[in-house]
Amino acid sequence: MPRLSVKHKLNVLHCPSYICPLRKQSTPYVVTIHDTIAIDHPQWCKKTNALYFNLFMKAAAKKASCIISVSEHSTDDIKRNFKLPCSKIRTIHSGIDNIFNSEKNSSRCAEVRTRYNLPQRYILYVGNIEPKKNIVTLLRVQKKLREKSLPHKLVIVGKRSWVANGELEEISREIAAGNVVCPGYVDRNDLPCVYKMADVFVFPSLYEGFGFPPLEAMACGTPVVSTCSGALAETIEDAALIVEPNNIQQITQAIFSMITDSSFRERHTRMGLERSGKFNWDMAAEQTLSVYREVSKTNGRQQ
């Protein structure tokens, strides 16, 4: 990559996923570091990933002319871990794809419901199945909700990530009991309907560097119950009903209130739509282009 960047006379090379080339060469680098989970919470990563990022992320951060972070929370973590000046880091929030802002199409959503065997009333989780997503707590919550005579099933959308055997065993038992539907990976074009048909979206994550799913749910008009772990406090602010990640009783009551109290639900739906509208890719693109121009100029590259 360094050789090709010189050959093609690039003004800037942007590496959007944590690591950039380490050998010296004339093309300046921009690297996006989404979070420092592998350094701060290695127990939530594969051992090989934790080792890899511990070895190379710090070197990449030092080598890059500028670092793009996706949240102020991640920016603080980057500064703390790598002892970098504020001037080297730019916080640029990610955007929410327009596909999640489209109007609900009843016939399309009916097709999606049939395709993935979704129940008529359900509580939704979207994300990888892995330890930091805290899905086991969500399964405990769903049991408490059944005791409150709510007819809703729990729909878990996402693919298995790493070391998820414990989660998968519990999910399998709940599927067999008819309490959980787990369609696995859902095509992105179908995902808006899956969000829109849910009565409530729940995100009990223990840590996020940004947090796309709650904002996507908000953009689809679905009220959200979420933790505020990591960057979530920054991205969702007060548009979601905030809960503690391991407080089963609190999460249970939050979901129950969101489903049964129509005025409460409508208020959070309205707040969610307003909040998600603040994250768009056009703004992110403009800010990223400004970084390219700044780095190019600082390094004496042709504009």
Secondary structure, DSSP 8 states (H G I E B T S, - for coil): -HHHHHHTT-S-EEE-SS----S--SS-EEEEE---HHHH-GGGS-HHHHHHHHHHHHHHHHH-SEEEESSHHHHHHHHHHH---GGGEEE------GGGGS---HHHHHHHHHHTT--SSEEEEES-BSGGG-HHHHHHHHHHHHHTT---EEEEES-B-SS-HHHHHHHHHHHHTTSEEEEES--TTTHHHHHHH-SEEEE--S--SS-HHHHHHHHTT--EEE--TTTHHHHHTTSSEE--TT-HHHHHHHHHHHHH-HHHHHHHHHHHHHHHTT--HHHHHHHHHHHHHHHHHHTT---
